[in-house]
Amino acid sequence: MARSLGRHRHSFFATVALLTFAVAPLALAQSATKAKKKGAQPAASASASASAAAPDEPTPSATPAAPPPESAPPDVPAAGASVPDTEVADDMTNTLEAPSKTYRFIGLRYRGTIIPSFLEHLFVNDGGTVYSNTFGAEMDFRKDGKSTIVWLQYTEYGFGNTLFFQKGQPDEANNYSIVNSSLKGIYAGLDELWSTPVANHVDFEYGFGLGLGVIFGNLYNDWVFGADPTVTAGTPGAIQGSNGQYYAPCNSTNDGPLLKQGTGANQVRLPYSSCSPQAHSNASVAQVANYVEPNWFNGGAVPVIFPHVAGQLGFRYKPIKQMEARFSLGISLTGFWFGISADYGLEETHSDTHPASKPPSKEPPADSSSSDKSSREIGYRETL
């Protein structure tokens, strides 16, 4: 019986010991949870002691916090930036003009002027279309969409033998003349042009031009003889008039047949031809043998000073900063004209680019060590 009681006591104590070992871990876990909720410090352990000894090097947490996103430096284009945002500011094709800035161009121009015969017929009959050439140099001062162009140009007013018939006079040879010209002019002036953009690199322009020219050269004006079957297309210098007859220039006052006066039975021959001064209101000067009309200084009708007044429309094309071209149409005192010009830009260019086009800086932030330290401290707090 005593042995039986001893065995029962050993079994009881063994059972109690097993329960104690089984329950102890649960009790420790519960007490640790309650302590953490109350804000108590965790039990000292080897790892905790190591952490306390080195607070700047905490044990990383199971899920480390992601570092804060770094904002792009101001000189790096944002993701998805459009092409204009990264365009080079001094790109040759970037022809945008800044407000209140003066742009200068220097170049050459050409103009062709046409005097159509219908304009001549306002003053004389017969005649013909006359074409003249103008070449010049120009300098464009452009600001706020307006161009002031200072120019110097040479104009050639030459044309070959042309038959003219005095307006409102009887159809007789003494009222005709053959004219040719070697006149020229040098002009100085300016154009004022305003522009409106109509397409990429293209402006519509409108304005006017003013100038003053000096005329030099010769204007030849010869009397003629004709109205006779002996004057034909084979006669030297002969020109056919609108009436179908041919007229030749007078080489002397004795050239040509005698003039006829009157009609029908009353028609008589005068004792002189159309090449004599008597046939021209007893002129004091015979206009024969390549007669040169005098200019104003010599009492003649040829001008020495002549104004340039013109209105114009056209287009300005500027494909790159250093070039502009113009295509123009206009009217002036000397007729209708068309013009082309090409100018070189004097605008300075630089190698600097638009801030958005610069490559990202490779230098680290100025205070990278303090930034890394702050991120480590944030991670340590989250671990705790």
BELMO-V111344 format. One line per field, one symbol per residue. ss: DSSP state (~ for helix, > for strand, _ for the rest). psi: psi as a letter, one per 40 degrees, with the letter a starting at -180 (. if undefined). burial: # if it has 24 or more other C-alpha atoms within 12 Angstrom, else .. A space follows every 50 residues. Layout:
ss: ???
psi: ???
burial: ???
This chain:
ss: _~~~~~~~~~~~~~~~~~~~~~~~~~~~~~~~~~~~~________~~~~~ ~~~______________________________~~~______________ _>>>>>>>>>>>>>>_~~~~___>>>___>>>>>>>>>>>>>>__>>>>> >>>>>>__>>>>>>>>______~~~>>>>>>__>>>>>>>>>>>>>>>>_ _>>>>>>>>>>>>>>>__>>>>>>>>____________>>_____>>>>_ _______>>>>__~~~_>>>>>>___~~~~___________>__>~~~__ _>__>>>>>>>>>>>>>>>>__>>>>>>>>>>__>>>>>>>>>>>_____ ____~~~__________~~~~~~~~~~~~~~~~_
psi: dddddddddddddddddddddddddddddddddddddeeiiiihiddddd dddgdegihiidgiihiihhihieehhiheiidddeihdfhdegehhiie hhhhihaiiihhhhgiddddeddiibaihhhiihiiiihhhhhfehhhhh ihihhhfiiahhhihhheiigideeiihhiifiiihihaihhhiihheih ehihiiaiiiihihhiaihhhiiiiafieehadehheihhieeeiihiih eieeiiiiiiiiibdehihifiieeiddefffiehhgiffhhhiaddeea ehidhhihhiiiiaihhgdideiiiihiiahadeaiiiiiihihhehiii eiihdeeiiiheiiidgdddddddddddddddd.
burial: .................................................. .......##.................#...........##....###... ..#############....#....####.#############..###### #########.######.....########################..... ###########################...#.....#####...###### ##########...........######.##.....########....... .###.#.#########################.############.#... .....##..................#..##....
